Amino acid sequence: MSDKVSGADNYNCRSKIYKKITDKQKSVFNGLVLSDCGIEKPSKNARLRFTVKSPEFAHVIISNLSCFSWANLRESDDYDKRTSKKYHSCKGSTHVSTFLTEEYDKWYKNKIKIVPNDLQLDKDVLLWWYLGDGNLHLKKGRPKYRRVILATDSFSMAEKELLKHKLIEILGDNIYIEGKRTIVIAGKSLVQFAKLLGDVSPVSVYQYKFDFGQYKDENYFKKSYKDRPLIEINKYRKKHKVRELDYNLVKKEALI
C-alpha cells in the first residue's frame, strides 16, 4: 500500500486546517470503522470516536491517524451492570470535519452503520479490522487449532455476505459466516491471512492475536496432506484417542 496523498482528502473546518489523509491512513481508518470505531454527527459536521480498553491501543490509533485533529484522550473506570464490575476504558474523539461528514454519509444510513458497497479490503484494512474487532480462536484440547473470528453482528446478513465475498477475493474460499454474529477465516485462507499480516502486532498487548502457529507456513497444507497414509493415521488416532498428532509419530510406530 503506497503512502500517497489524495488531494481530494484535503479538508478544513472553521479556522482549523487538517492534514491530507494518505492512502495508508485511509485503509487504517476503514479498518477501524469496520470494527468498533464509530463516526457520529452531533451537528453539521461529523467526528470519529472510539472506546478501547488498552491505553496503548488508543495511542497507536491516534498516532496512525495523525491526519486528524484529536481532542484529549479520556480514561475512566466504567461500571457494567451486566457483570457488576468496573472496566477501564480509553475514549478518543477527533474534532469535527467536512471529510468525516462525507465518510459518515458513506458508512451510515438512517444513523445505522452499514458496509459501503465500494469498500476495498487490503492488508491494512484487514489488520486494523482484526485489531479492533477480531479474535484468534484456540481450543484447549487441540493445540494446533486456529481460527480467526471477525465480529460482524452489527451488520445485516446481506452485508456479512458482501464482506465474506470481499475476503474470499483476497484470502481464498475457506471463509464462512457462523450464526448471525461472526465471519470465520479457516484453513488455507488463514494461511494467507497470516502471510499478509505477519506475526508481529503493532499493538504489543494484542501480540497473542498473532500466534498463528503452523498457519504461518505457506506450505503447511502441502506438507500435511501430500502422500499421507490416512488409514494408518486414523488407526493411530483411534488407538491413542487423539485428534491431532505429529505425522512422524505414525511413521515411527509403523516401523516398530
Sequence and secondary structure as in RCSB ss.txt:
>XXXX:A:sequence
MSDKVSGADNYNCRSKIYKKITDKQKSVFNGLVLSDCGIEKPSKNARLRFTVKSPEFAHVIISNLSCFSWANLRE
SDDYDKRTSKKYHSCKGSTHVSTFLTEEYDKWYKNKIKIVPNDLQLDKDVLLWWYLGDGNLHLKKGRPKYRRVIL
ATDSFSMAEKELLKHKLIEILGDNIYIEGKRTIVIAGKSLVQFAKLLGDVSPVSVYQYKFDFGQYKDENYFKKSY
KDRPLIEINKYRKKHKVRELDYNLVKKEALI
>XXXX:A:secstr
    B GGG  EETTEE    BHHHHHHHHHHHHTT EEE SSSSBEEEEEES HHHHHHHHHHTTTS B   EE
EEEEETTTTEEEEEEEEEB  BHHHHHHHHHHEETTEE   TT    HHHHHHHHHHHEEEEEETTEEEEEEEEE
E TTS HHHHHHHHHHHHHHH S EEEETTTEEEE HHHHHHHHHHH S  SSGGGGGGG  GGGG TTHHHHHH
TT  HHHHHHHHHHHT SS  HHHHHHHHH 
